[in-house]
């Protein structure tokens, strides 16, 4: 069979013998009566766990709309105009509203990127800015010792609305919900304190209850609450197929349930070779983001197997500390040892890759320099076909294969 695998803006193809493939992890068949922005409108009219925006927001109040940055596929340009129309109907004025791009620990945007994310009309009508971790308000400390240090503009706003998509997250369980605040508009130190619990066994993909990282994130709501969220689930074409609105926890959980129906994938057994892609742009801009597909793929590969990780990574490694850790490490295991003694944001992704390398090889198909790829303990390839042929040459023609075209979204379970 010939399969198309997402890679930046130009997908690649790979040919695999039919008898070798034991699974192609596409989304489950879920009856979807409607798609698109009307789902957002309906969700906002019937919020879960909160009154409507009309009952929450009063004229003259300062409102911030916190939305995701360019590394996420959130269709902010579709969602935010719906929110703004509601705000205008409530008597809000453009000067009372600010859109904040939640950078977390990611790089700032260019002006053109901001315009692309929210659309020209929104960008020209209301103030749109990146989050700023240097100008913050200390609002408290969680039970786990995480400082609730929030960007000043967000902390001092009268109302906060969180916009996000819900997908699997390799140690928070799921994205969305309270993540708009933590890590979205928090300081690097605060994020680092929260994320250091990623090494705990309960901090895992698809888990919320008993997940220490998610619980710590949601405790920040006691100090800097979101008044309303609008979260969506996207299909493989990045179309909105589910929208939830209202309470940061209750609405979010309903979105997570829908995600599980769509993307939780039963597999008959682990495979010798797993081909995993983020699905192309914008999720594979750099290795820091492409790693998310790798972390889901680890649940599908046998010990001693090979994961073929596919991502353009045209921006390279993608984060300063991550780059420092992976390029300075003498062995992959040294990164695991280091994270136990010296947790650093960015280094956590390096350790996550190292933990995968403990049980399997990683072949990376990317636009990165071959020497740089080898430096991070992966084997470089220019095409998926070359990587697959090399894997078969090593493991034999009877090697079983699982393909994950949307690796960051689909979660394999036996």
Secondary structure, DSSP 8 states (H G I E B T S, - for coil): -EEEE--TTS-EEEE--GGGEEEE--------S--SHHHHHHHHHT-BSS--HHHH--TT--EEEEEE-TTS---HHHHHHHHHHHHHHTT--GGGEEEEEE-TTS----HHHHHHHH-HHHHHHSEEEE--TTSEEEEEE-TT--EEEEEHHHHT-SEEEEEEE--EETTTEESSGGGGTTTTTB-HHHHHHHHGGGGSTT--TT--TT-HHHHHHHHGGGTS--SEEEEEEE-TT--EEEEEEE-TTHHHHHHHHHHHHHHEEE-SS-EEEEEEE--STTTTSSHHHHHHHHHHHTTTEEEEEEEEEE---TTTT--HHHHHHHHH-SSHHHHHHHHHHS--TTHHHHHHHHHHHTT-EEEEESSS-HHHHHHTT-EEESSHHHHHHHHHHHH-TT--EEEETTTTT-EEE-
